[in-house]
């Protein structure tokens, strides 16, 4: 008894410092899209088990932004954005401006977008896309929030608009799939890059060359789920945040760095770009 009592009198060791849970962040996904939303608890559990600590779920229409806000309210590690996707501009017309601004002003919203131009399927009038893009650039500047760019087969027009209209300091080209020359051009203008599972595809040699050019402080990683499942799970549909690990592993190899180092870099960059805790 005496020896035990003496031990209790020793000063207690100070508690360890509070450290945020580390892990990779999915910088762009669509958790509000079916079928991910239909099985959201399972999707989030698998993401956590894979080491994905946070997810940025990107709003693409007024109803979709509202769903993203509701999802984030239930899960504090999910961060919503507010934007009108180029394809959605043909459905909502110019009337989406006021409700978009009201939603984008909410403190939970970490960015404006995704917005930009997409000429691949011609699902929306190009003039309508440009008007929506201009409005969202202006909104991002007004609110001092970062801007998420969607650019598909419209590089020259997107770059022209970014040079013509005011834009915020932080701009990311999500799902970047451009050439090394395009990557250099974006770097010269101070833009950021978010890479998807496309970097793992067999025919993506030019993209991998571009990815090797990017400086450490401008790279983020995303799934764009439920789309673009990476190798070796490319046949798995839908894509989901847990699959981010495969893209991270391939990108680390291409950049001749370790998985852990790239994980830490991409996490730090994503927190810095979006202002995450």
Secondary structure, 3 states (H helix, E strand, C coil): CHHHHHHHCCCCCCCCCCCCCCCEEEEEECCCCCCCHHHHHHHHHHHHHHCEEEEEECCCCHHHHHHHHHHHHHCCCEEECECCCHHHHHHHHHHHHHHHHHHHCCCCCCEEEEEEEECCCCCCCHHHHHHHHHHHHHHHHHHCCEEEEEEECCHHHHHHHHHHCCCCCCEEECCCCCCHHHHHHHHHCCCEEEECHHHHCCCCHHHHHHHHHCCHHHEEECCCCCCCCCCCCCCCCCCCHHHHHHHHHHHHHHCCCCHHHHHHHHHHHHHHHHCCC
